[in-house]
Amino acid sequence: MTSYFRKSGKFLAGAVVAFVIMLMIQAKEPDSYFEISKNMEVFTSLFKELNTYYVDPIEPGKMMKTGIDAMLKNLDPYTTYITEEDIEDYRIQTTGKYGGIGSTIRKQGDYLMIGEPFENSPVIKAGLKAGDIILELDGKSVKGKEIDDVSKFVKGSPGSSLKLKIKDPITGNVSEKTVVREEINISAVPYADLLGPSKDIAYVRLTQFTERCTNHVRSALDSLKKIKPELKGIVLDLRYNPGGLLDEAVNMCNLFINGSQLVVSTKGKAEEWDKSYLTKGAPWDEKVPLTILVNKNSASASEIVAGTMQDLDRGVIIGQKSYGKGLVQTTRNLPFNAKLKVTTAKYYTPSGRCIQVLDYSHRNEDGSVGEVPDSIKSKFKTKSGRTVTDGGGIAPDIKTEAKESLKIVSTLMNKQYLFDYATQYVGKHPAITNPYSFELSEADYQEFVNWLESKDVSYQTKTEEALTEFKTTAEKESYFDGIQKEFETLQKSVARDKKQDLVKHKTEVKQLLQEEIVSRYFFLRGRLQNQLNTDLEIKEALSILADASRYNKMLGK
């Protein structure tokens, strides 16, 4: 065993030396050359000494991964090391394709269960449904297993089969199902439809900028235009879209602006990353009124599209300020099928602004990262002369308030009570008619509240957290004994009011429960359809698209 680790250490040291030589070749300054050489020599010697003399055997690969991750942590969160074992997950993120059973998986006590199956997926074809408890996979118990372990196991080559022992959550019956894996294509456009009183507004939801996602958006728009040739507007929904491929962002812009127009430019330390990206072809439609929905989770490629449309006064941006990621990543190949995803440049919208909100190059003394201060933000002009700023994401033209994060809601979701009740509901109701119009009655909601009475719905509100902190401070300062009775009275009052949260926040809880129930019959598409009933940003988009004069005024026309 010791000789193995010595050999591993020598091999790794050799690889490090080769890496050092490459860095030396790329180093342009003598000081940089010396620093690289000195520190890599120290690193190699240290690793060799550990490998030879440490009291217990070490795992070279694991230790090196830990070291690399710690080193990269000093840069930005987007520069990451992708091992050979993780490469499949990386491919899924960029292509939206993988071989598997087509469902998310959830934890259920000691076991796991089918989470949200994809429409027409292998699990659906095999007769499985959301909520089914997984007891065994290919004859091996999953008791005590974690989701990540099982997720890797269920993925595999299309055409291969997987046997599952399943327990029905309603009847308790145990059965065996065989699922034949397929190539799963996670659509970047899960839902598209015609909205508005006259059904003449095209709505398209885009979840990620994966390969060919622009073609999927174009196809969705083509289908909607066949139904309604005279479209009065488009709503492109980029909320919760984390971004993806830069080229797809450029192609997406090309759907709405003509060829040979600047979409984005990049600037990096190396001249090879100084590039300008222009549209190349004819647009799908450069005149139809356009609105783009964003929120604080819209990032990267989403912000390129929103920022470009804003700078060119091509569309109205609606929602909350976007995430603020103005950095570009490139993947570099490493030995043994590993990759380095490294930040190589910052990107700039047509007006010249970079919307990067966090400054990773100037960390605070404690290592934390601060936002770009308002005092150094610059002003830029859109095509029609509107003022926009850099350093803080994309500020929407029409700002809407973000939904408040409620403790009762997060508790019901984290403890899976919404999911579990939906499973019970589906067991009693074989079908529902329309995902868009589906609504729980007052009696239905009360039944859910009654069901919760036997569940642990305990949580600590912000008020209770403040009271706890107040008590701790009062005890330290020896004031608590004198106010203990008043404190306990206040504490009981808050606890009593908390029991009314299911009534006070009925609208929010009821809507989320409806979406969960609808998804059991109509999958993600149905969930998104049901959301439309209470979606403030969509209502705002439909309102401005119905008012040409307000739309043009907003764009400075």
C-alpha positions, -999 to +999 in steps of 0.1 A: +000+000+000+028+024+009+046+018-024+013+026-042+010+059-025+047+067-032+041+059-069+010+080-069+029+108-053+057+106-079+032+105-107+013+135-093+045+154-087+054+148-124+021+161-135+025+192-113+060+198-128+045+196-163+019+221-152+045+244-138+064+243-171+032+253-189+026+282-165+062+293-170+058+294-207+027+315-204+041+338-177+050+372-192+067+389-163+100+377-147+085+382-112+055+361-122+079+334-135+098+333-102+067+332-080+051+303-100+084+283-099+090+289-062+055+282-050+050+251-072+083+237-059+071+242-023+038+226-032+054+195-049+078+190-020+051+193+006+029+168-012+058+143-015+066+146+022+030+141+032+027+111+009+059+095+024+057+103+061+021+109+071+011+083+097-020+071+078-025+064+041-037+094+022-059+096-009-039+116-035-069+124-057-091+135-029-064+156-013-056+173-046-093+180-053-096+196-019-065+217-026-077+228-060-111+238-047-096+258-019-073+276-043-102+284-067-123+297-038-101+328-037-112+337-072-149+337-081-176+311-076-178+304-114-142+293-118-145+256-109-126+223-113-147+195-130-135+160-123-140+131-147-167+118-123-186+151-125-183+156-163-217+140-170-235+166-148-216+194-166-228+180-200-264+179-188-261+216-178-249+226-212-269+203-235-300+194-214-295+158-224-287+126-204-296+089-203-319+081-174-355+075-162-368+111-165-377+121-130-364+140-100-360+120-068-369+131-033-360+119+002-388+102+022-377+092+057-351+064+053-361+058+017-365+078-015-394+085-037-403+096-072-404+134-072-415+152-104-416+130-135-411+145-169-439+143-194-438+111-215-407+100-196-397+063-190-410+063-154-445+074-167-444+048-194-436+022-167-466+032-147-448+051-119-461+083-104-450+112-082-449+101-045-442+064-052-417+052-025-386+035-039-375+005-018-350-012-040-331-005-073-320-036-092-325-057-060-304-034-038-321-016-009-320+022-010-326+025+027-304+052+042-291+062+008-287+098-003-303+114-033-269+121-050-259+084-048-291+071-063-292+098-090-259+086-104-271+050-102-304+056-121-286+074-150-273+051-177-272+042-214-304+046-233-320+012-238-307-003-206-333-013-180-336-006-142-358-027-119-375-008-091-394-022-061-420+004-053-444+010-024-477+028-032-480+058-008-518+055-006-525+017-005-492+005+008-490-021-019-455-032-030-448-040-067-419-043-091-416-020-121-390-022-150-380+012-164-362+013-197-338+043-198-340+067-226-321+098-237-338+125-217-341+159-233-349+186-208-367+211-229-354+247-224-390+258-233-413+239-210-443+261-218-455+284-245-490+297-251-512+326-264-523+349-236-545+380-233-582+386-237-579+381-275-553+354-272-529+375-294-499+377-271-472+350-275-458+338-241-426+317-240-409+305-209-371+298-213-355+280-183-318+279-195-295+288-224-286+253-235-276+241-269-302+249-296-325+266-271-330+295-296-343+270-321-368+258-295-380+294-289-383+300-326-403+268-330-426+278-302-431+312-317-438+297-351-464+274-337-482+303-319-481+325-350-498+298-370-526+299-346-527+337-344-509+353-375-514+388-362-495+387-329-498+419-308-468+412-287-444+387-271-436+379-235-402+362-231-400+349-196-364+347-183-372+346-146-352+320-126-331+315-158-294+311-146-280+316-181-258+292-200-242+295-235-231+329-247-236+320-284-272+311-276-278+345-260-265+362-292-288+339-313-317+347-290-313+384-296-311+378-333-348+366-331-358+402-324-331+424-340-316+424-375-282+410-386-248+427-381-259+444-348-236+443-317-251+422-290-223+419-265-185+424-263-160+406-240-127+419-226-102+397-207-066+398-195-055+379-227-062+396-260-077+365-274-108+371-252-114+406-266-143+398-289-174+413-303-205+392-309-228+404-337-261+390-349-257+371-382-290+365-399-325+378-405-347+382-374-378+362-366-396+395-362-379+428-354-411+449-350-435+430-329-437+446-294-416+427-269-415+424-231-389+404-211-395+392-176-366+390-152-360+387-114-331+384-090-324+349-103-321+359-139-283+357-146-256+357-172-270+349-207-304+360-194-289+394-186-272+397-219-305+392-237-324+416-214-296+442-214-292+441-252-329+445-257-329+474-232-299+491-247-313+489-282-348+500-270-362+468-286-382+456-256-395+466-222-379+448-192-404+439-164-398+425-129-370+429-103-333+438-107-314+408-122-286+389-105-257+409-118-233+384-134-212+401-160-185+374-162-178+350-191-165+314-185-146+292-208-139+255-204-103+243-207-094+206-211-072+190-183-056+156-182-077+125-175-109+139-189-112+167-163-120+203-171-114+237-157-143+261-161-125+295-158-136+331-159-118+346-188-135+379-195-162+404-185-190+411-209-204+445-220-238+453-235-241+474-266-242+507-246-208+497-231-219+488-196-208+457-175-236+447-151-213+426-128-225+434-093-198+418-071-162+428-072-141+396-068-109+414-076-110+436-045-120+415-015-125+428+020-100+421+048-121+392+060-122+377+025-158+386+018-169+402-014-187+436-016-210+450-043-198+477-066-206+510-047-230+534-062-204+561-061-183+545-089-212+533-111-212+549-145-242+561-166-248+550-201-273+558-228-296+535-247-302+539-285-330+564-279-311+583-251-325+566-220-301+564-190-289+531-177-262+522-153-235+495-149-224+475-119-257+462-105-276+438-128-303+449-152-327+473-136-362+467-151-380+495-169-411+485-150-403+474-115-426+449-096-423+439-060-407+405-053-429+380-034-422+380+003-405+349+016-429+335+042-418+312+070-451+292+068-445+286+031-409+276+033-418+252+062-446+235+042-422+231+013-391+220+032-411+194+052-428+182+019-463+187+033-475+203+000-460+174-019-475+148+004-509+163+004-510+165-034-502+127-034-533+122-011-554+145-033-546+126-065-554+093-048-590+106-043-594+125-076-584+105-107-586+136-130-590+173-132-602+191-163-582+223-169-548+232-154-552+269-161-586+273-143-581+247-116-587+262-082-592+246-047-625+254-031-627+268+005-637+233+016-607+218-001-583+242+016-599+236+050-594+199+044-557+206+039-556+227+071-573+198+090-548+173+075-519+195+088-532+193+124-514+159+129-482+172+113-452+191+128-455+226+113-433+243+139-410+271+128-396+302+142-408+335+128-385+366+125-404+381+155-396+350+176-360+351+165-358+388+177-374+378+210-349+351+216-321+375+208-337+401+231-339+375+260-302+366+256-292+402+257-315+410+287-301+380+306-265+391+300-273+426+312-293+412+342-326+428+332-345+397+323-358+388+358-377+421+360-394+417+327-399+379+325-437+380+330-442+406+303-418+387+280-437+354+284-470+371+278-456+386+245-441+352+236-475+335+240-492+362+220-469+357+191-473+319+192-511+324+192-510+347+162-486+322+144-514+296+144-534+319+122-506+320+095-525+294+074-554+318+074-535+351+070-514+337+041-541+315+026-537+330-009-500+321-011-503+287+004-533+278-016-517+288-049-486+267-043-507+237-033-528+241-065-496+241-086-483+210-069-516+192-075-519+203-111-483+191-118-495+155-110-519+156-139-502+180-164-465+179-153-444+211-154-464+225-182-496+224-161-477+239-130-467+269-151-502+273-166-518+274-132-492+301-121-506+325-147-537+332-126-517+352-100-486+363-119-481+400-114-453+403-140-474+387-167-504+409-159-481+439-162-467+427-195-502+421-210-512+456-198-483+474-215-486+454-247-522+464-249-513+501-247-491+510-277-486+546-266-474+536-232-451+510-247-435+534-271-431+561-244-414+536-221-388+530-249-383+566-256-399+565-290 
